[in-house]
Amino acid sequence: MKKQELNNQQKKWLKSMAHSLRPLIQIGKQGITEIWLQQLEKALNKRELLKVSLLPNAPVTKSQAAELIETKLPANVLQKIGHVLVIYQRSKDKENRYFSEKVKHLSVKE
């Protein structure tokens, strides 16, 4: 699956939708492994938008984690605040596409 390019309006809307979410997945002392990436991808296919928290003992910084996630998955890291990343990826399953359907209709102001 190809990474979806988002404009600023779409990113802003997704960030506002993520505001009330709690971190669903954590990066701990094991760091980011292939198994962890598979779990993240499964969660993104179910939810499309989620938060990931970095524990204090994580061997990666939030910038390193964001770069790794965007390199390995077709996901967008929308925001890095404190020890939390906001991540969006369009779901492969049509029945799980809630945010991607809304994002599709947002466009740049003309």
C-alpha positions in Angstrom: 0.0 0.0 0.0 1.3 3.4 -1.0 1.7 6.2 1.6 -1.1 8.8 1.3 0.0 12.4 0.8 -1.9 14.8 3.0 -2.3 18.5 2.6 -2.2 20.9 5.6 -6.0 21.1 6.0 -6.2 17.3 6.2 -3.4 17.0 8.7 -5.0 19.7 10.9 -8.3 17.9 10.9 -6.7 14.6 11.7 -4.8 16.1 14.6 -8.0 17.6 16.0 -9.6 14.2 15.8 -6.7 12.6 17.6 -6.8 15.1 20.4 -9.2 13.1 22.6 -7.5 9.7 21.9 -5.3 8.0 24.4 -2.1 6.2 23.4 -2.9 2.7 22.3 0.6 1.3 21.7 3.8 1.9 23.6 7.5 1.8 22.5 9.4 0.2 25.4 12.9 -1.1 26.1 12.8 -3.5 23.1 12.4 -0.5 20.8 10.8 -0.9 17.4 11.0 -4.5 16.1 9.4 -6.2 13.1 6.8 -7.7 15.4 6.1 -4.3 16.9 5.7 -2.8 13.4 3.3 -5.7 12.5 1.2 -5.0 15.6 1.1 -1.2 14.8 0.0 -2.0 11.2 -2.8 -4.2 12.5 -4.0 -1.5 14.8 -3.8 1.1 12.1 -5.9 -1.1 9.8 -8.5 -1.3 12.5 -8.5 2.4 13.6 -6.6 4.4 11.0 -5.7 7.1 13.6 -3.9 6.4 16.9 -1.4 7.6 19.4 1.9 5.8 20.3 3.7 6.7 23.5 7.4 6.3 24.0 8.3 5.0 27.5 11.3 6.6 29.3 13.4 3.4 28.8 12.8 3.3 25.0 16.1 3.1 23.1 14.9 5.5 20.4 13.9 9.2 20.4 10.6 10.3 19.1 12.2 11.7 16.0 14.0 8.3 15.3 10.7 6.4 16.0 8.8 8.7 13.6 11.4 8.3 10.9 11.5 4.5 11.3 7.7 4.2 11.2 7.4 6.3 8.1 10.1 4.4 6.4 8.8 0.9 7.2 5.0 1.5 6.9 2.8 3.5 4.6 1.9 5.7 7.5 2.0 9.4 8.2 3.4 10.6 11.6 1.2 13.7 12.0 2.5 15.1 15.3 5.2 14.6 17.9 4.2 16.0 21.3 6.1 15.1 24.4 6.5 11.4 24.3 3.5 10.8 22.1 3.3 10.3 18.3 0.0 10.7 16.4 0.0 8.3 13.4 -2.5 8.0 10.5 -2.7 5.3 7.9 -5.6 4.6 5.5 -7.1 1.2 6.3 -6.8 -1.7 3.8 -10.3 -2.9 4.9 -13.1 -0.7 3.5 -15.4 -1.3 6.5 -12.7 0.2 8.8 -12.3 3.4 6.8 -13.8 6.2 8.8 -11.2 8.9 8.9 -9.9 8.2 5.4 -13.4 8.8 3.9 -13.6 12.1 5.8 -10.1 13.1 4.8 -10.8 12.4 1.1 -13.4 15.2 1.1 -11.1 17.8 2.6 -9.2 19.8 0.0 -7.1 22.9 -0.3 -9.1 26.2 -0.2 -9.4 27.6 -3.7 
